[in-house]
Amino acid sequence: MVCVASDGDSRLMKAMRTHSVVQASPCSEWPWFQMNRKTDFIRIRDFVHILVKLKSRLLKLSIILPIGPNTLASKGHLTEATLRFTKDEHGISPSFLDNRNKMNFRSADMMCSKKATGFLISSGIDNCEGTVVYLQLMRSVYMSFADPSLPPLQRVEMLWEELFFLRFWREWIVNTNGDYILSRNFITLNAYMCIELNAHALIQLIVILRDAEECHLFMPWLFSSQPCESLFRLLRSLSSTLCTQFPRNMKAFEAVQGKEFICTVLPENFEIEAAVHSAFKRAANRAVKLKILKSVPKKIPAANLPSYQPENSADDDDEDEGLAHGNEDNDFPFDDDPTGEGDELADVVEDIMVASTGRIGLKTFNNIDVSPTSPFVRVKDAGPNPT
């Protein structure tokens, strides 16, 4: 088994962070790399879920996303595009901006497409630079895993550039002295840690498969729920996969067989390091342009990640300073109550249901018959109050 993947469930994130050890202290070889290099298999987050999480954050009306002192990522720029221009120009339907369907993958994919971002740049819509930056971030985070045609180093460079930019953006918000807070003016902590985990896992995957001489297993576009669901749909239809598609030439045949993008060589550590440094410079230059940074740092700083102590499981998801103002992830339907309040509510509901059994005519077993013909037996407890 090469890796395991999951959606954005907070409990699974907690387990993955524990085993992958994405922590505040970097490794000695690469100061910017903060994952345990000795692991049995890779743990990643579903990049489709990350994409829709980022889309949901942008479309949420109560969230303001300042990317620098003079730039804002806003749903309003997309709304203006749909009102002033036709869909064939930008590819965005007004229904895509309805945030009630948080798991609408097609809307997220079209919103961050090259057609949409290119149109916003040339449309003349005022102050839309922040929205363009955010949509490009969404696209890069998704395509670094989803595009089968990308070479490994380009994937690393693409994803780590966005990760470095997120680190710069996050640090800028923390240093605004309360003008902005992470819980209201940044992507959710869950989404941010998903991107951190995937960026580290991508490098870890390259290193492990290269050292094991299993380069052909490097297929990150399959590390998602979507390929599995597509296969399951075909299996449910009781038809053979690709039974109606006939390749017309050898190139098409290779593509159908999945051999067109098989990787034969994976980069060495020095190539990975060079790609990461290149990504850092581009991210820093973008941050300087948006006035998030004053100047490009001379070296890559270690990430100021939220600390994580596995033994304090009750507070694992509240380590970010922004979460003091509320749960960041309550805008996503698959994040299951990281605060633990849901468990208390479940206990209350259970007590109410038990108390109501007599009133609604359900049979209770408070007074049971323990005669020889009864199906019940009395069990004695060795505790202080035997029953």
N, C-alpha and C positions, 0 to 999 in steps of 0.2 A: 504494500500500500504506500503510495507516494504522499498523499495528503488527505486531509478531511476538510470539508467546507460546511458552513452553516449560514443562516440568515442573520438578521440583526438582533436576535433575542439576547437580552442583557445577561441572562444566566449563562448562556453559551459563551458570550464574550468574557465573562468572569473566568470560566474554566480555561478558555484559550489563553488568556493573559497569564493565568497561573502556570500553565505548562510551557508556553512559549517564552515566558519571562521577558516580555516587552516592558522595560523598567526605566527608571530614571538614571541608572548608571550605565554608561556605554561599555562596549568591549574594548580590550586593549589594542587590537589590530586596527580597527576602524572606529574612531571616536564618534562618528555619526551613526554607527550601527548599534542598536540596543536590544537585540534579540539573542537568546541563548544559542550559541553555534552548535552545541551538542544536543541534538534532539532526535527522537525516533522517527517522527514524520512531521510534515508541514501542516500548519493550521491556518486556513485563510477564511475570509468572509466573502459571502456571495456578492460579486461586484454588481449584479443587477439590483440587489436590495440597496447597495450603497448609492447607486444612481437615483433610485426613486426616493431615498431619504434626502438627498441633496435637493432634488426637485421639490419635495414637500416643504423643506425649510425655506426655499426661495418664495414659494407661493403662499406661505402662511402670513396673514395680514398683520398679526401682532408682533412679527419679527422684523427688525430693522438690521440690515447687513451693511454697515459702513466698511468699505475696503480702503482705508486711508482717510485723511481728514476731509477730502473734497470729493470723494467718490462713493457711490452707493449702488449696491446690487438690489434691484427692485422688480417686482412683478409688474409695476406700472409701465415700464419700458416695453414689455412684451404686450401688455394690453393696448398700449398706444399703437404698436405695430399692427395688431389685428384690426384696430378701428380705422386706421388711416390707409392701410395698404391691403391688397388682396392676398389670399392664402397662397396662390401660386408663386408669389414673390418671396415669401419667407418660410412657407411650409408649416406655419403654426395655426392651428384651429382654435377658436375661442374656447371650445370645450376642453382643450389641453390645459387651460389655466384654471380649471375647476379643481380645487384641492380636496374635494370630498372623496374622490377615488384616489387614495394615496398610492395604490399599487398599480397604477396605469403606466406600464413600462413604455408603451408606444409614445405617450405624450412626453415623457422624460427624454426619450431618444430623439424625437423630432425637435424639442426645444433646444437641445444642445448640439444639433447637427451643424455641419460647416455651412450649410445654406442659411440657417437662421442666424448664426453669429456673423457671417459675412454680410448679410443684409443689414443687421443692426449697425455694423461699422459704417456702411455706406448710406444709410437711410437718412441721416441728418437728425435723428432723434436726440434731443439734448441730454447731455450728461449720462449717456448709457454705457460708458467705459467700464464701470463696475459690474454691470450686468453681463457684459461681454466676457470679462475676466472670469466671472463665476461660471458662466456656461461653458467656457473653454476648460475650466477646471473639472467640471462634471464630465466632459467628453474625454479628457485625458485619463482620468481615474478609471473610467469604464473601458475605453479602447485599449489601454495598456494590458488588459487581460483578454478582452473579447475579440480583438482583431487577429485572425490566424496568420495573416501575412507579415506581421511585424517581426523583425529579428529580435533576439533576446536583449541585446544592448539598448536598442531603441525603446523597448518596453521599460527597462530600468530607468533610462534617462527621462522618459515621459512621466512616469509615475513619481519618481523622486523629485522632479522639478516642482510638481504640484504639492508634494508633501513639504518640501522646504518652504514653499510660499505659504502654506497653511501655518507652519511654525512661525514664520515672520508675522503673519496676520494675527495669529493668536497672541503672540508676545506683545504686539502693538496695542491690542485691546486691553490686556492686563495692565499695561503701563499708562492707560489714559486716566488713571486716578479716579475711577468711578464714573467717568462720563459714559463709558460703555461697559457692559458686563458680558461675560461669555455666555451666560444662559439666554440672553436676549439678542446678542449682536454677533454671534458666531455660529458655525454649524454645530449640531448636537455633539456632545461628548462621545456618544456611541458611534456616530458617523466618523468623527475624527480618529478615534481609536481603531475603527475598521480600516481606514486608509493607512494608518501607521502599521498595523499588523500586516496588511497586504503588501506594502512596500518592502518591509523586512522579509516577508515570506517569499517574495519573488526572487530576491537575491539568494536566500537560503535554498530555494528550490534549484536554482542554477548550480550552486556549489555542490549540493548533494548528488544531483544527477550526473554532473560532470565527473566528480570523483568516483562515482560508481560505474562510470562508462555506460550510462543508460540515457544518453542524450535524446533518443527517440521518444522518451516518455515526457519530454517537455512540451506539453500541450495545455497551457493555462486557459485557453478559451473553453475548455471542457470542464473547468473547475467552477461550475455554476449550476444552479437549479434548472436553467432553461434547456440545455441539451438533454438532461435526464427526463424532463417533462415531455419534450418532443418525442423521445423514444417511447415513453409510456403511452402517449396518445396513439402511436402507431401500433403498439402491442395490444392496446384495448380494442382497436379496430380489427384485430385478428388478421391483419394483412402483413406481408413481408415488407421490410423497410426498402424504400426506393424501388418498389416493384413496378411502378408506372414510368420511371425515368430511365431512358436509354442514352448512354453517352455517345455523342456523335464523333468524337475523336479521342486520341490517346490522352490529351491534356485534360479533357472533361472526365475521362475514365479515372485518371489519377486523383482528380478532385473529389469524385464520388467515393473513391476508396479511402479518402482522407490522407493520402500519401503526398499531396502537393506541398503541404507545409510541415512535413516531418523534419525535425531539427537533427542535424548530424554532428554539429560542433557547438559547444557552449563556451562562452568567454572565460578567460582566466581572471584571477583576482585583480591583477593590475588593470585589466580592461574595465572591469566593473567599477573599480575605484575612479578611473578616469571619467567614466560616464557619469558617476555620481557628482564628481567635482564640476563637470560641465553643466549638469542640471542645477547645481547650487548657484553657479554664476548667473545663469539665465533667470532663476527665481529671484536672486538678489537684485539684479538689474530691474526686473519688473517691480519689485517692492520699492526700490528707490524712485522709480518713475511715478508710483502712486503715493509717494511720501510716507510709506510705512517704515522705510529705513532711511536714514540720512546718508549713508554711504555703504558700499559693498564691503562686507567683512573680509578680512584677509584670509581667514580659515573658517572651516565649517564648525560652528558651535554645536555642542551636544544639545539634544532636545530637552526642553524643560517639561518632561512628561509628568502627568499626575502620578503621585506615588501610589503604590499598590501593595497592601499587606494581606496575603491570603487568609491569615488567621482572623482578621477583622471583617468577616464576610458581611456583616450587617450594614457596613458603611462603604462597601467597595465602590459603589456607583456614585457616591457623593463626594469623591475626593477633589473634584474640580471646584475652584472657588466660585464659579458661576452657578453651580447647582444649589448653593445656599438659597437662591431665589426661587427654586422650584425644580421639578424634574424636567430635564431638557427633552426627553424622548417621548413625552406623552402625545406628540403629534404623529406617532407612527404606530399603526395597529398591531404590529408583531412584537413590540417591546413590552415584556411582561413585568410590570411593577417592580423596578429594581429597589424601591425603598422597603419592600416587605409589607406595606400596608394592606396589600391584597390578601395576604395570609390571615391577618387579623380580621378583615372583613368576612373572609370565608368562614372563620370560626364563629363569628356572630351569626351569620346566616344559618350555619349548621345548628347552633343552639336554638334559634327561632324555629327551625324546621322540627327539631326534636320536641320542643315544647308544644308544637301545634299538632302533633300526631293524634292526640286524643280528641281535639276539637274537630278535626276533619274526618274522623271515623277510621283512622288507621289503627291496626292492632299493635299494642305495646306488650313488652315482655318484662315489665317491672316486677310482676308477681308471677313467678313461674312454678310449674308443678314438677317436682323432682321425684315422683313415684317411679317404681321399677318399669312401668310401661311408658314413661315420659321420654321424649327424645332429648331432654336436657339433662345435664349433670352439673353438680355443684363443684366448683374448683376452689380450693383453699389457697390463699395467698400467704406466703411466709413473712410478709411485711409486718409493720407495727400494728396494723389494724386488719387482721385476717378476715376474709369474707368467703 
